[in-house]
Every structure is written in C-alpha cells, then in structure tokens.
Amino acid sequence: MVAVSLADGESRSIGSVSRPPRLAVRVGLATLRPVARPAHRLTPRRRAILEAIQASDKHPTAAQIYAQVKASHPRVAFGTVYKALDLLSRTGQILQLEFGDGASRYDRRIDRHDHAVCTVCGKLVDLDVKLPAGLERDASQASGFEINQHTTHFFGLCPECSVLDSPK
C-alpha cells in the first residue's frame, strides 16, 4: 500500500506498488538496513551525517552534527540535517535520546545499553552494566505492560563536575 502525505498533514492510501528489496549498505561501524521507502536512499549528505555520528562517542546534538557536516558539505541546510537525523533514527540506524533539555542527542550504538548523564554539564556516556535479573519481569508485573525492551538512565555528577563541586 502506498500512502501519500497531504499538505494538511493527513495521509491517504492510493494503492499498492511492488518494489524490489533494497540491499543493505555497509558504512563505518553500522550496517544500514533498508529504509521504508525507495526515496530514502543514502545520499552523500545523509552518509556524512551518519558518519559524523559514528565517529563520535559523545552523543552529539543536531547543531553539533550540522557544524561538523557543514565543513565538508558547505551548502547543507540545518533542516536537511534535522530531517536526516529523524529518518536515521526512525529506521533504526541511530538512537535519538531525549532528556527534557530541549536538544535531542544522537547515539551511534543501537544495541541495548544504558546511559549516565551529568546533571551539571550534561555530559552523556554509554554504560554497559549488569542490571538485576528479573527487572523486565518485575516492571511488566507492576505495569501490566508486556515489556520487550528497556533503557536505564543514571543521573549524577561526572568526575569533572564532582571535583568542582567538592569542598576545598
């Protein structure tokens, strides 16, 4: 079924179209999986955006990614970067992280892992910690949800801010 997005934000189905399967493309640390529509191909700008995220272990914001990509693609618009980030996160190529500070952060790791966030400077790091056995089961029982995945975020002071915060 093919859906067309209308100017008023609604979508309408217009029929079905047979499409050949798309091949996965290997880029850096991750394999790009087929995207939802053939129009979503890996353009040079999207490739540069994905590579910028894969090259960083600091969970960059859209503005930071834009600044990095603009160096090699001077005519790229911020809107292009933002839309590409949305597409890459919706298709599972990257993770989009939101912490309520207004700026999404982007993670190259798409496997299940947790994060620690500094409440002073906003530093964000990946964590691979063993969580208690039965955590998903307990959450499922408490909520009534059928839990199929989870992430855990730890908030506190990073080592740099902890030193600055300690009494002299």
C-alpha positions in Angstrom: 0.0 0.0 0.0 1.3 3.4 -0.9 0.5 6.4 1.3 0.6 10.0 0.2 1.1 12.7 2.7 -1.1 15.7 2.0 -0.4 19.4 2.8 -2.8 19.3 5.8 -0.8 16.5 7.4 -3.2 13.7 6.6 -2.2 10.6 4.7 -4.2 8.8 2.1 -3.7 5.3 0.6 -3.6 5.2 -3.1 -3.0 1.6 -3.9 -0.2 -1.0 -3.8 3.1 -1.0 -5.7 5.5 -3.8 -5.9 9.1 -2.8 -5.1 12.3 -4.8 -5.3 14.0 -5.3 -1.9 16.8 -2.9 -1.1 20.3 -4.1 -0.3 22.0 -3.2 3.0 24.9 -0.8 2.7 27.9 -1.1 5.0 29.0 2.2 6.4 31.6 2.5 9.1 30.6 0.8 12.3 27.0 0.1 11.4 25.1 -1.6 8.6 22.4 0.5 7.0 19.3 -1.5 6.8 16.7 -1.0 4.1 14.6 2.1 4.7 10.9 2.4 4.5 10.6 4.0 1.0 12.9 4.0 -2.0 13.0 7.8 -1.8 15.1 7.3 1.4 18.4 6.4 -0.1 21.8 7.0 1.4 22.7 10.4 -0.2 26.1 11.9 0.2 24.8 14.3 2.8 23.0 11.5 4.8 26.2 9.4 4.6 28.2 12.4 6.0 25.6 12.8 8.8 25.7 9.1 9.7 29.5 9.1 9.6 29.6 12.2 11.9 27.5 10.3 14.5 29.5 7.1 14.1 32.8 9.0 14.5 31.6 10.5 17.8 31.4 8.8 21.2 30.0 12.0 22.8 26.3 11.8 21.7 26.2 15.0 19.6 23.2 17.3 19.2 21.8 18.2 15.8 23.6 21.5 16.0 26.9 19.8 16.6 26.4 17.4 13.8 25.3 20.2 11.5 28.6 22.1 12.3 30.7 19.1 11.5 28.9 18.1 8.3 28.9 21.8 7.1 32.7 21.6 7.0 32.6 19.0 4.2 29.2 20.0 2.7 29.1 23.8 2.9 25.6 24.0 1.2 23.9 21.7 3.6 21.0 23.2 5.5 20.2 22.7 9.1 16.7 21.4 8.1 18.4 18.7 5.9 20.5 17.5 8.8 17.4 17.5 11.1 15.3 15.5 8.7 18.1 13.1 8.0 18.6 12.5 11.8 14.8 11.9 12.1 14.9 9.4 9.2 18.0 7.6 10.5 16.5 7.3 14.0 13.1 6.1 12.7 14.8 3.4 10.5 17.0 2.2 13.4 20.3 3.4 12.1 21.0 5.5 15.2 19.3 6.2 18.6 17.7 9.5 19.4 17.9 10.3 23.1 15.7 12.9 24.7 16.4 14.1 28.3 14.0 17.0 28.5 16.6 19.7 28.0 15.2 20.6 24.5 18.1 19.2 22.5 18.0 15.6 21.3 21.3 13.7 21.4 22.2 11.0 18.9 23.9 7.7 19.7 25.8 5.5 17.2 25.1 2.5 19.4 21.8 0.8 18.6 22.3 -2.2 20.9 20.7 -2.3 24.3 22.7 -0.2 26.7 22.2 2.4 29.4 23.4 5.9 29.9 24.8 8.1 32.7 24.0 11.9 32.5 25.8 14.6 34.4 23.2 17.0 35.9 25.6 19.9 35.8 27.3 19.9 32.4 25.1 17.5 30.5 27.9 15.0 29.7 26.4 11.7 28.5 28.2 8.4 28.5 27.2 4.9 27.5 27.1 2.3 30.2 27.3 -1.5 30.0 26.2 -2.5 33.4 24.6 -5.7 34.6 21.1 -4.9 35.9 19.2 -7.1 38.3 17.8 -10.3 36.9 14.1 -10.2 36.5 13.9 -6.4 36.1 11.8 -6.6 33.0 9.5 -9.2 34.5 9.0 -7.0 37.7 8.3 -4.0 35.5 5.9 -6.0 33.4 4.0 -7.2 36.5 3.9 -3.8 38.1 2.7 -2.0 34.9 0.6 -4.7 33.2 2.7 -4.0 30.1 4.3 -6.7 28.0 7.9 -5.3 28.3 10.1 -6.1 25.3 13.0 -3.7 25.9 14.2 -1.0 28.3 16.9 1.5 28.8 18.1 2.9 32.1 19.4 6.4 32.7 21.5 7.3 35.7 21.8 10.9 36.7 24.5 12.5 38.8 27.8 14.3 38.7 30.5 13.4 36.2 34.1 13.1 37.5 35.0 16.7 36.3 31.9 18.3 37.9 32.3 16.2 41.0 35.8 17.7 41.6 34.5 21.2 41.0 31.6 20.6 43.4 33.7 19.1 46.3 34.7 21.4 49.2 38.2 22.8 49.0 
